[in-house]
Amino acid sequence: MDRSFSIEGRGTIITGTVHAGSLAVGETIRILPSNRNVKPLTARVRGMHAFNRKAERCEAGERVAL
């Protein structure tokens, strides 16, 4: 994850590069904090953009916004 921010009416947006595997809209992700004593957060991917276009799936190496 490079950064995160909120957009009113849309929720939290996170951006970054997919380092391994793939991810699809509807899947659940774990957001791991830097402090390992804190329980990780989970979130469902409600939408995705890759290369400035709406996407349903992303693969390793792609830059995405979720």
PAZAPA-4460 file (N, C-alpha, C; in steps of 0.05 Angstrom, whole numbers, plus 32768, in hexadecimal, padded with zeros to 4 digits):
% residues 66
    n_x    n_y    n_z   ca_x   ca_y   ca_z    c_x    c_y    c_z   seq   type   mol
   8011   7FE9   8000   8000   8000   8000   8012   8019   8000     1      M     A
   800C   802B   7FEE   801A   8044   7FED   800D   8059   7FFD     2      D     A
   7FF2   805B   7FFB   7FE4   806F   800A   7FC7   8067   800D     3      R     A
   7FB9   8074   801F   7F9C   8070   8023   7F90   808B   8028     4      S     A
   7F77   808D   8020   7F67   80A6   8025   7F4A   809F   8023     5      F     A
   7F39   80B1   802C   7F1C   80AD   802B   7F0F   80C0   8018     6      S     A
   7EFA   80B6   800A   7EEA   80C7   7FF9   7ECD   80C4   8004     7      I     A
   7EC1   80DA   800A   7EA6   80DA   8015   7E93   80CC   8001     8      E     A
   7E84   80B9   800C   7E71   80AA   7FFB   7E7D   8091   7FEE     9      G     A
   7E98   808F   7FEE   7EA5   8078   7FE2   7EB4   8067   7FF7    10      R     A
   7EBE   8073   800C   7ECC   8064   8020   7EEA   8068   801E    11      G     A
   7EF9   8055   802A   7F16   8056   802A   7F22   804B   8010    12      T     A
   7F35   8059   8005   7F42   8051   7FED   7F5F   804C   7FF4    13      I     A
   7F6A   8035   7FEB   7F86   802F   7FEF   7F93   802B   7FD3    14      I     A
   7FAC   8033   7FD0   7FBA   8030   7FB7   7FD4   8022   7FBC    15      T     A
   7FDE   8014   7FA8   7FF8   8007   7FAA   7FFC   7FF4   7F93    16      G     A
   8011   7FE4   7F95   8019   7FD1   7F80   8013   7FB5   7F8B    17      T     A
   8007   7FA4   7F7A   8002   7F88   7F81   801D   7F7A   7F7E    18      V     A
   8028   7F6F   7F94   8042   7F63   7F94   8041   7F45   7F8C    19      H     A
   802B   7F38   7F92   802A   7F1B   7F8B   800C   7F13   7F89    20      A     A
   8007   7F00   7F78   7FEC   7EF5   7F76   7FD9   7F08   7F66    21      G     A
   7FBF   7F05   7F6D   7FAB   7F16   7F60   7F95   7F1D   7F74    22      S     A
   7F84   7F2F   7F6C   7F6F   7F38   7F7D   7F57   7F40   7F6C    23      L     A
   7F3F   7F3A   7F75   7F27   7F40   7F65   7F13   7F4F   7F77    24      A     A
   7F02   7F5E   7F69   7EEC   7F6C   7F77   7EDB   7F57   7F85    25      V     A
   7ED3   7F5D   7F9E   7EC3   7F4A   7FAE   7ED3   7F3A   7FC1    26      G     A
   7EED   7F38   7FBD   7EFE   7F29   7FD0   7F04   7F39   7FE9    27      E     A
   7F0B   7F2A   7FFE   7F12   7F37   8017   7F30   7F38   801A    28      T     A
   7F3A   7F4F   8024   7F56   7F53   8028   7F5B   7F58   8046    29      I     A
   7F74   7F52   804E   7F7D   7F59   8069   7F8F   7F71   8067    30      R     A
   7F8B   7F84   8078   7F9C   7F9C   8079   7FAD   7F99   8091    31      I     A
   7FC7   7F94   808D   7FD9   7F8E   80A3   7FE6   7FA8   80AD    32      L     A
   7FE3   7FAF   80C6   7FF0   7FC6   80D1   800E   7FC0   80D6    33      P     A
   801E   7FD5   80D8   803A   7FD1   80DD   803F   7FC7   80F9    34      S     A
   802C   7FCB   810C   802F   7FC1   8127   8022   7FA6   8128    35      N     A
   8031   7F91   812B   8027   7F76   812B   8016   7F6F   8143    36      R     A
   8015   7F7F   8158   8005   7F7A   816F   7FE8   7F83   816B    37      N     A
   7FE2   7F8F   8154   7FC8   7F99   814E   7FBA   7F85   813B    38      V     A
   7FA1   7F7F   8140   7F92   7F6D   812F   7F8F   7F79   8113    39      K     A
   7F95   7F69   80FE   7F92   7F73   80E2   7F75   7F7A   80DC    40      P     A
   7F71   7F8E   80CB   7F57   7F95   80C1   7F50   7F84   80A9    41      L     A
   7F37   7F80   80A4   7F2E   7F73   808B   7F1B   7F86   807C    42      T     A
   7F1B   7F83   8062   7F09   7F94   8052   7F02   7F85   8038    43      A     A
   7EEB   7F8B   802E   7EE2   7F7F   8014   7EE9   7F93   7FFE    44      R     A
   7EF4   7F89   7FE8   7EFA   7F9B   7FD1   7EE0   7FA0   7FC3    45      V     A
   7ED7   7FB9   7FC4   7EBD   7FC1   7FB7   7EC2   7FCB   7F9B    46      R     A
   7EDA   7FD4   7F95   7EE0   7FDF   7F7B   7EFE   7FE0   7F77    47      G     A
   7F06   7FE2   7F5E   7F23   7FE1   7F58   7F28   7FF1   7F3F    48      M     A
   7F3E   8000   7F3F   7F48   800D   7F27   7F65   8006   7F23    49      H     A
   7F6C   7FFF   7F0A   7F88   7FF9   7F03   7F8E   8008   7EE9    50      A     A
   7FA4   8016   7EEA   7FAC   8026   7ED2   7F97   8039   7ECA    51      F     A
   7F8B   8047   7EDE   7F76   805B   7EDA   7F5D   8051   7ECD    52      N     A
   7F57   8037   7ECE   7F3F   802C   7EC3   7F32   8019   7ED8    53      R     A
   7F17   8018   7ED8   7F09   8006   7EE9   7F12   7FE9   7EE2    54      K     A
   7F16   7FD9   7EF7   7F1F   7FBD   7EF3   7F0F   7FAB   7F05    55      A     A
   7F0D   7F92   7EFD   7F00   7F7E   7F0E   7F15   7F6C   7F1C    56      E     A
   7F2E   7F6C   7F11   7F43   7F5B   7F1B   7F5E   7F68   7F16    57      R     A
   7F71   7F63   7F27   7F8C   7F6D   7F23   7FA0   7F56   7F28    58      C     A
   7FB8   7F59   7F1D   7FCD   7F45   7F1F   7FE6   7F51   7F2A    59      E     A
   7FF9   7F40   7F32   8013   7F49   7F3C   8020   7F5C   7F28    60      A     A
   802B   7F72   7F33   8039   7F86   7F23   8028   7F9E   7F1C    61      G     A
   800E   7F9C   7F1F   7FFC   7FB2   7F18   7FF9   7FC6   7F2F    62      E     A
   7FF6   7FDF   7F28   7FF0   7FF4   7F3B   7FD2   7FF6   7F3D    63      R     A
   7FC7   7FF6   7F55   7FAA   7FF6   7F58   7FA1   8009   7F6E    64      V     A
   7F87   8010   7F6C   7F79   801F   7F81   7F62   800D   7F88    65      A     A
   7F5E   8008   7FA2   7F48   7FF8   7FAC   7F36   8009   7FBD    66      L     A
***
